[in-house]
Amino acid sequence: MSSAVQDAVLDQLFRSARTHNAWTDEPVSEETLRALYDLLKWGPTSANASPARFVFVTTPEGKERLKPALSAGNLDKTMAAPVTVIVAHDLDFGQKLEFLFPHAPGAKDWFAAPEVEQATAFRNGTLQGAYLILAARALGLDTGPMSGFDNAKVDAEFFAGTRIKSNFLVNIGHGDPAGLFDRSPRLPFDEAVTIA
C-alpha cells in the first residue's frame, strides 16, 4: 500500500462519481450486495466496533414498507432504485466487542456511558455508510445517498424491539445520467482547510 492508485480509480470513486436521482432497470444481484459488504466492512471504526447495520431493501414488499416514511421529493427515485440501503447503527454494539476487539477484554466498558455509546454508534455508523458509498462505486455501481425520510417510521417498521436506529438512506444501482443535476461546486482548499 505504498503507491497511489491510478487516476481512473480516483475518478470513479470521487471526481467523476455523482449522486444519482434516476435509475435504469438493471438489477443488482445478492452476490454483488455481499461483495459490497465484504469491502465496506474493512473500513476503520473506533475499537473496531462496527456499529453500522444495513438493510438492503430490494423487493417490492420491502419498498412498500419503506414508502410511508419517504419525503415526497425522495419517493419516486427510491421506489425506482434497484436497492435502497437503510444505513443504521446499533446502540448495543458493545455486545460484539469481545469478538471484534478481543485483545482488549472489557472494551465494552469504554462505551458504557449513554452519551458515549450514542456518539460512538452514530459517528462510526456514519463512517461505515460512507464506506458503503465508496465500495459501491468501486464495484461499478452508482449511489444516491439522502436524508428526507421519517426516521421514527423506519425504526418502527424495520427495527422494532431493538436498539438499532436509522441514520440515512442510499439508493444503489445503475444510474440514468438523464436524471443528473448540474454538478454543484465544492469549497476550495483555502476556504475549507487550515494547516496548523
N, C-alpha and C positions, 0 to 999 in steps of 0.2 A: 504494500500500500504506500509506495514511496513516490509514485508519479501521478500527475493529474490525469483525469480521464479526457478523452478526445472532445473537441468542440461539439461534435454531433450529439454526444451524450448530454453535454451541458445544455444544448439547445432543446433536446427532448424533455429534460427534467425541468428546465427553468425558462430559458429565453424565448423559446417558441411555444411553450405549453400555454394553454388558455383555459379559462373557466367556461365550460360548455353549458348551453341552455337548451339545445335541441339534439336529438339522438337518432341514429339510424336504428333499424330493427335487427341489426346483427346481435345475436345473443352473446352472453359471457358465460362460459362453462363453469361448473363447480370445480373442475380441475384448475382453471385459471384463478378462481377465488382462493383455493387452497394455496396455490403458488404465491398469490398476493400476500396472504397472511404469513406464509413462511419467509417472505422477505421483510415485511414490516416488523416482525417480532424481534429482529436483531437490533433495532434502534435502541439507544440507551435511555434508561429511566432511573430515577432515584432508587438506589439499593436493588436494582433490577426488579422493582415492584410490579411493573407491567400491569397497571390497574385498568387499562382500557378493555372494554368488552364491545364486541361488534355484532350487530345483527345485519346480515345480508338479506335484504328484502328483495326477493326475485319473483315471487309468484303473484298472480292476480289477487289471490286471497290475502296475501301479506300486504300488497299495496292498498287494498280496501281497508285493512286495519289501520294503516298509516294515514290514509286520506283525510279523516276528520281533523287531524292535528296540523295539516298543512295550511300555510297562508295562501291567499288567492294567487299571489304572484309566483308561488313555487309549485302550485298544484299540477298544471299541465305537464311541465317538464319532468316532474318527479314521477308522475304516472306513466310517462313515456319512456323513462330511462330503464334499461335492462336490469340494473341493480341500483338500489338505494341502500346505502350503509348508514345505519344508526350508530354513530360513534358515541360510546358511553363510558362511564368509569364506575368501578365497583368500590364503594367505601369500605368494603370488607377485604380489600386487597391484602391486608396484613396477615390474613389467614393462610396465604400462599407463600409467605416469605421463608418459612422453614425449607420449602422446596426450592424457591427461586434464589435465595441468598443463604445457602447452607453454611458458609464459612463464618457467619455471624449469628450464632444462636441468640435468640431473644430480640432479633432485629425488629420484630413487630412492635415492641415496646417503644421504639423510637417515634412511632406514629400514633401512639395511643391517645394523645390529646385530640379532642374532636376537631379543633381548628387546624391542627397539623394534618390529621387524617384527610379532612376535606380539601385543604390546599394541595396536598401531595397527590391525591387521587385526580383532582381536576387538572392540575398542571401537567402531570405525566400522561394522563389520558389524552389531553390535548396534543401533547407531543406525538403520541402514538397515532393520533388522527392525521397529523402532518406526515408522518412516515407512510401512512396508508396512501396518501395522495401521491407521494413520490414513488412508492412501489408500483402503484397503478400505472403511472406514466412510464416507468422503466419497463413495464410489461407491454407497452404499446396501447394502453387504454387512455381514455380521456376522463376527466373528472369535472364535477360541478359541486364544490362544497358550498354549504349555505346554512344560515340560521333560518329565521322566518317560519317557525313552527311552534306549536304549543308543547313545551317540554313536559308539563304535567300530564297531558293526554297521552303522550308517547310512553311516559313512565308507567302510567296506569295500564296501558294496553300491552306493553311488551315486558315490563319489569315488575309487575305486581308481586308483592311478597318478598322482594329483595331489597338490597341497599344499592342497587345499580341505578345510576342517574344518567339520562341522556345529555349530550353536550351539543353536537351539531350533526348535520346530515351531509352525505357525499353521494351524489349521483355518479354512477360509473357506467361506462360503455364505450361506444364508438361515436364520437360527437359529429354532428352535422354542421359543417362550417357556416352554413347559411344562417344559423342561429347565433353566431358570434356578434358581440358588440365591438365597436372600435376599441382598440387597446387603450386602456387608461394609463396615464403617466405614473411614474414612481418618483419618490423623492431622490434627489441627487445625494451623493456621498456626504458632501459638506453640510447638508441640512439634517441628515439622519444619524451621522456618526461623529463621535468625539474620540480622539485618541488621547488617553491620559498617561 
